[in-house]
């Protein structure tokens, strides 16, 4: 393999204190994280970077080489006297990852490398399949990707709509008609490799954190067939006490009614903002070009205003400095985004939220959940992000 300089964002902080009995695993992850972010290093380089002793580094690297995770690349080019140092790096071709995105009618899957790059894609039209039929469609998609993998699988990551608990059980996903579905366990038993399942917006914000432009605490609002949000606070994903943090799609906005939502309530954010809802409204516009343009802007601005109303208390409570939108640029970027930030600033304290930014993600819409699913596997299996 060749030595390359990877490009990754910030590091996810561990969610628990490191106990003495876990020290070796922590040190192993520290070595891998250093290589993952910085690329090829010598053992002495890693010792300086991590603060671990050279003996500890030598022991850990020997173990990682034996496990097939790290490889020696050869000697560093050097004009200094003495024997050149041997360079090592994560063997970035040794494993592949399957990422699955269940957030739209068109189920998406991909094989990715350990740097989160998509190697190949597959999709499957769910075509209204729900319940057991939807689960069968997911298994078929993963089966096909397993057959096409050209390296051992590090794991499978899945981003699902709805509320997903820490064990990877989909507690509820209305569009798929899933309730208390132990998806992670079922897929792990079926495919015999590590599987991690999370909410699709929670997966997306991991991609933004690791591969995107997130600069600190961030909330990512994902707009597609549904609407949801993922949060990273203090370098850690935030899921809430019942795994439902970021479930803003089925919060009713205001008391003035509004469209009927798929959940049965009236005026949910999803009923105002989802792609099918907005697209249907815009497709129904008639009249001359000038009138149609005005009506289009009014529809998008109203959706943005509703989004701003729901985000304002979140921004105020958490003192967020950045909100990222993921979804169709032609719908979100423009009047909708402008109305959202205007509403946010009107409804929060300017001295604390004046520098609030709202932007579109630079990551491809169709890839963001897939790449976030890869981050889940990398973090879970290697302790890197």
C-alpha positions in Angstrom: 0.0 0.0 0.0 1.1 3.6 -0.5 1.4 6.3 2.2 -1.4 8.9 1.8 -2.4 11.8 4.0 -6.0 11.2 5.0 -8.4 14.1 5.5 -10.6 13.8 8.5 -12.4 16.3 10.8 -12.6 16.4 14.5 -12.3 13.4 16.9 -15.4 12.1 18.7 -14.8 12.2 22.5 -15.3 9.0 24.4 -18.7 8.8 26.2 -17.3 7.3 29.5 -14.3 7.6 31.7 -11.3 5.3 30.9 -11.0 2.8 33.8 -7.7 1.1 34.5 -8.9 -2.2 33.2 -9.8 -0.5 29.9 -6.4 1.3 29.6 -5.0 -1.0 27.0 -8.0 -0.7 24.7 -7.9 3.1 25.1 -4.2 3.2 24.2 -4.8 1.0 21.2 -7.5 3.3 20.0 -5.2 6.3 20.6 -2.6 4.8 18.4 -5.1 4.0 15.7 -6.7 7.5 15.9 -3.3 9.1 15.5 -2.6 7.1 12.3 -6.1 7.6 11.0 -6.0 11.3 11.2 -2.3 12.0 10.4 -1.4 9.2 8.1 1.9 7.3 8.0 4.1 7.8 11.1 7.1 6.1 12.8 6.7 4.4 16.1 8.7 7.3 17.7 6.3 9.8 16.0 3.3 8.1 17.6 5.0 8.0 21.0 5.6 11.8 20.9 2.1 12.4 19.7 0.3 10.3 22.2 2.5 10.6 25.2 2.8 6.8 25.5 6.1 5.2 26.1 8.1 3.7 23.2 7.8 0.2 24.8 4.0 0.6 25.0 3.8 1.8 21.4 6.1 -1.1 20.2 3.9 -3.6 21.9 0.6 -2.1 20.6 1.9 -1.8 17.1 3.1 -5.4 17.0 -0.4 -6.5 18.1 -2.1 -4.3 15.5 0.2 -5.7 12.7 -0.6 -9.2 13.9 -4.4 -8.4 13.7 -3.9 -7.1 10.1 -5.1 -3.6 11.0 -1.7 -1.8 10.7 1.0 -2.4 8.1 4.7 -1.4 7.8 5.3 0.8 4.7 9.1 0.8 4.5 11.7 3.2 5.7 11.3 7.0 5.8 13.4 8.9 3.4 15.9 10.8 5.5 19.3 12.6 5.0 20.1 12.3 8.7 22.7 9.9 9.9 21.6 6.6 11.4 19.1 4.0 10.4 15.9 5.6 8.9 12.7 5.0 10.9 10.2 2.4 9.6 6.9 4.0 8.7 3.6 2.4 9.7 -0.1 3.2 8.9 -3.5 1.7 9.2 -3.8 -0.8 6.3 -6.5 1.2 4.5 -7.1 -1.5 2.0 -7.5 -4.3 4.5 -11.2 -3.8 5.3 -14.3 -2.5 3.8 -17.5 -1.2 5.4 -21.1 -1.6 4.3 -23.2 1.6 4.8 -27.0 1.5 4.5 -29.4 4.5 4.3 -33.1 3.6 4.9 -34.4 7.2 5.1 -36.1 7.4 1.7 -38.3 5.3 -0.5 -35.2 4.4 -2.5 -33.1 2.4 -0.1 -29.4 3.1 -0.6 -26.3 1.0 0.2 -22.6 1.3 -0.5 -19.3 -0.3 0.1 -16.9 2.2 1.7 -13.2 2.1 2.6 -11.9 3.0 6.0 -11.5 6.6 5.0 -15.2 6.9 4.4 -14.9 7.0 0.6 -17.7 5.3 -1.4 -16.3 2.5 -3.5 -19.5 1.3 -5.1 -23.2 1.9 -4.7 -26.4 -0.1 -4.9 -30.0 0.8 -4.4 -33.4 -0.9 -4.0 -36.8 0.6 -4.5 -38.9 -0.2 -1.4 -42.0 0.5 -3.5 -44.3 0.8 -0.6 -43.0 -2.2 1.2 -43.3 -1.9 5.0 -43.0 -4.2 8.0 -41.5 -7.6 7.3 -41.4 -6.8 3.5 -39.3 -3.7 4.2 -36.9 -5.8 6.4 -36.6 -8.3 3.6 -35.7 -5.5 1.1 -32.9 -4.3 3.5 -31.5 -7.9 3.8 -31.5 -8.3 0.0 -29.6 -5.0 -0.4 -27.0 -6.0 2.2 -26.7 -9.5 0.7 -25.9 -8.0 -2.7 -23.2 -5.7 -1.2 -21.7 -8.6 0.8 -21.3 -10.5 -2.4 -19.5 -7.6 -4.1 -17.1 -6.8 -1.2 -13.4 -7.3 -2.2 -12.0 -7.2 1.3 -13.1 -8.5 4.7 -15.9 -6.5 6.2 -15.1 -4.4 9.3 -18.8 -4.1 9.9 -22.2 -2.9 8.7 -23.6 0.5 9.6 -27.3 1.4 9.1 -29.1 4.7 9.3 -32.8 4.2 9.9 -35.7 6.7 10.2 -37.5 6.8 13.5 -36.3 6.4 17.0 -33.5 3.9 17.5 -32.2 3.0 21.0 -28.6 2.2 22.1 -29.0 -1.5 21.2 -29.9 -0.8 17.6 -33.6 -1.6 18.1 -35.9 0.6 16.0 -38.5 1.6 18.6 -40.7 3.2 16.1 -40.4 4.1 12.4 -43.8 5.2 11.1 -42.9 5.2 7.4 -41.6 1.7 7.5 -44.3 0.5 10.0 -41.6 -0.9 12.3 -42.1 -1.0 16.1 -39.6 -2.5 18.6 -37.7 -4.1 15.7 -34.3 -5.5 17.0 -32.7 -4.6 13.6 -29.1 -4.6 14.8 -29.4 -8.0 16.4 -31.3 -9.5 13.4 -28.7 -8.3 10.9 -25.8 -9.3 13.1 -27.1 -12.8 13.4 -27.9 -12.9 9.6 -24.5 -11.7 8.4 -22.1 -12.7 11.2 -20.2 -9.4 11.3 -20.5 -6.4 13.7 -23.6 -4.3 12.9 -24.5 -0.8 14.3 -27.9 0.8 13.7 -28.7 4.4 14.5 -31.2 7.1 13.5 -30.4 8.4 10.0 -30.0 12.0 11.1 -27.7 10.9 14.0 -25.6 9.1 11.3 -25.6 12.1 9.1 -24.3 14.4 11.8 -21.4 12.0 12.4 -20.5 12.3 8.8 -20.6 16.1 9.0 -18.4 16.0 12.1 -15.8 13.6 10.7 -15.8 14.4 7.0 -17.5 17.8 6.7 -17.0 21.3 7.9 -18.4 21.2 11.4 -16.4 23.5 13.7 -17.7 22.6 17.1 -21.2 22.0 18.6 -23.5 21.3 15.6 -27.1 20.4 14.9 -27.7 18.9 11.5 -31.3 19.0 10.2 -31.9 16.3 7.6 -34.9 16.9 5.2 -36.1 14.1 3.0 -39.2 11.9 3.2 -39.2 12.9 6.8 -37.5 15.5 9.0 -35.1 14.9 11.8 -32.0 16.3 13.4 -28.7 15.0 14.8 -26.7 16.7 17.5 -23.0 16.7 18.5 -22.3 18.6 21.7 -18.9 18.8 23.3 -17.5 16.4 20.8 -20.1 13.7 21.7 -23.2 12.6 19.9 -26.3 13.5 22.0 -29.2 11.1 21.9 -31.3 12.1 24.9 -32.7 10.0 27.7 -35.1 8.0 25.5 -33.0 8.0 22.3 -35.3 10.6 20.8 -33.2 13.8 20.8 -33.5 15.5 17.4 -37.0 14.1 16.7 -38.3 17.4 15.6 -40.4 16.2 12.6 -43.5 15.4 14.7 -43.5 18.5 16.9 -46.5 20.6 16.2 -45.6 24.3 15.4 -48.0 26.9 16.7 -51.7 26.8 17.3 -52.9 27.9 13.8 -53.5 24.5 12.4 -51.7 23.5 9.2 -51.3 20.4 7.0 -52.3 17.0 8.4 -49.2 14.9 9.1 -48.8 11.2 8.4 -48.7 10.6 12.2 -52.3 12.0 12.4 -51.5 15.3 14.1 -52.1 18.6 12.4 -49.3 21.1 11.8 -46.2 18.9 12.5 -42.9 20.3 11.1 -42.7 17.3 8.8 -46.0 18.2 7.3 -44.7 21.6 6.4 -41.1 20.8 5.5 -40.7 17.2 4.1 -39.6 16.9 0.5 -42.8 15.2 -0.7 -44.9 17.9 0.9 -42.9 20.8 -0.5 -42.6 19.3 -3.9 -46.3 18.7 -4.2 -47.0 22.3 -3.2 -44.6 23.7 -5.7 -45.8 21.3 -8.5 -49.3 22.6 -8.0 -48.3 26.2 -8.7 -50.0 27.7 -11.8 -50.1 31.1 -13.5 -47.6 33.3 -15.3 -43.9 33.2 -14.5 -43.9 36.2 -12.2 -46.8 35.1 -10.1 -45.5 31.5 -10.0 -42.1 32.7 -8.8 -43.7 34.8 -6.0 -45.9 31.9 -4.9 -42.9 29.6 -4.8 -41.0 32.0 -2.6 -43.9 32.4 -0.3 -44.2 28.6 0.1 -40.5 28.1 0.8 -40.3 31.1 3.2 -43.3 29.8 5.2 -41.6 26.4 5.5 -38.4 28.1 6.6 -40.2 30.2 9.1 -41.8 27.1 10.7 -38.3 25.5 10.9 -36.9 28.7 12.5 -39.8 28.6 15.1 -39.0 25.1 16.1 -35.2 25.6 16.2 -35.2 28.9 18.2 -35.7 27.3 21.7 -33.1 24.6 20.9 -30.6 27.3 19.8 -31.4 29.3 22.9 -31.2 26.3 25.3 -28.0 24.8 23.9 -26.3 28.1 22.8 -25.6 26.5 19.4 -23.4 28.4 17.0 -24.0 26.3 13.8 -26.9 24.6 12.1 -26.4 22.5 9.0 -29.1 21.6 6.5 -29.0 18.4 4.5 -31.5 17.8 1.7 -32.3 19.0 -1.8 -30.4 22.2 -2.4 -33.1 23.5 -4.8 -35.6 23.5 -1.9 -33.5 24.3 1.1 -30.9 26.8 -0.1 -32.4 30.2 -0.8 -35.7 31.6 0.5 -36.2 28.7 2.9 -32.8 29.0 4.6 -33.1 32.8 4.6 -36.4 32.7 6.4 -35.1 30.2 8.9 -32.1 32.3 10.0 -34.3 35.5 10.1 -36.8 33.7 12.3 -34.1 32.3 14.6 -32.5 35.8 15.1 -35.9 37.4 15.8 -36.7 34.8 18.4 -33.4 34.5 20.3 -31.1 36.8 22.2 -28.9 38.7 19.6 -26.0 39.1 22.0 -25.6 35.3 22.2 -26.8 34.2 18.8 -25.7 37.0 16.5 -22.9 34.8 15.2 -25.2 31.9 14.5 -24.6 30.4 11.1 -26.9 28.3 9.0 -25.5 26.5 6.0 -26.0 23.6 3.6 -23.7 20.7 4.1 -21.0 20.3 1.6 -21.4 16.5 1.7 -23.4 14.8 -1.1 -27.0 14.4 -0.1 -27.1 10.8 -1.2 -23.9 9.9 0.7 -24.1 11.7 4.0 -26.0 8.9 5.9 -23.8 6.2 4.2 -20.6 7.9 5.3 -22.1 8.5 8.8 -22.8 4.7 9.0 -19.1 4.1 8.2 -18.1 6.5 11.0 -20.3 4.4 13.4 -18.5 1.2 12.4 -15.0 2.8 12.6 -15.8 4.3 16.0 -17.3 1.1 17.3 -14.7 -1.3 15.9 -11.4 0.7 15.9 -12.2 3.6 18.1 -11.4 6.1 15.4 -13.5 8.9 13.8 
